[in-house]
């Protein structure tokens, strides 16, 4: 990032999410669901329900613990300290986009990948809606990620080198990574063919399916 993290309004004290899955669905009646669920870290809390055999999550880990850096490299934030009646800050950001005039479901997307969820959703949504890439092109495209701290921009292998050079000229600390770190699942409406298209991220196992 060009400036210190304080410039952007965040306050933190000065380590990748696992066990998360996302499902995007559009029904024949036009209903849509973008569902992200997680047990958080590997095997969640490591506690198994004695009756249900469900593994309980460790979502309390999403709160900040003073004087620590979490599994995703994010320093503890006083705004996210544990308090009565409070929910922890979460990167989960399932998205449903509705076209204003027709009220048709235009886009249903979401992701797994910890702190990379929000930046992945933003990039894929913009590539699809603003740059006219179909959902496969948008989801499969190399991505950028920045989370303020640590102060670096992570570029996935294959990202446009001209954009990376432009970021460097503006003072950004750019590093390259082979791994994407997030996995998107998305559905879009294509006006030109009058049908929904879907894609599951090549970075993770899975695939789209449809019934008629």
VENDA-V332839 format. One line per field, one symbol per residue. psi: psi as a letter, one per 40 degrees, with the letter a starting at -180 (. if undefined). Layout:
psi = ???
This chain:
psi = idiidddeeihii..hiieiiihhhhideeiihhhhiiebihfbeehhhdddfhhiifedeeiihifihaeeehihhdeeihiheiiihiehgihhhhhddefihdhhiiiifbeeddddddddddddddefiidddddeiiiihhfdhigihhhiheihdddddddddeeihhiihdideihihiiihhddefiiiiiiheeiiiiiiii.
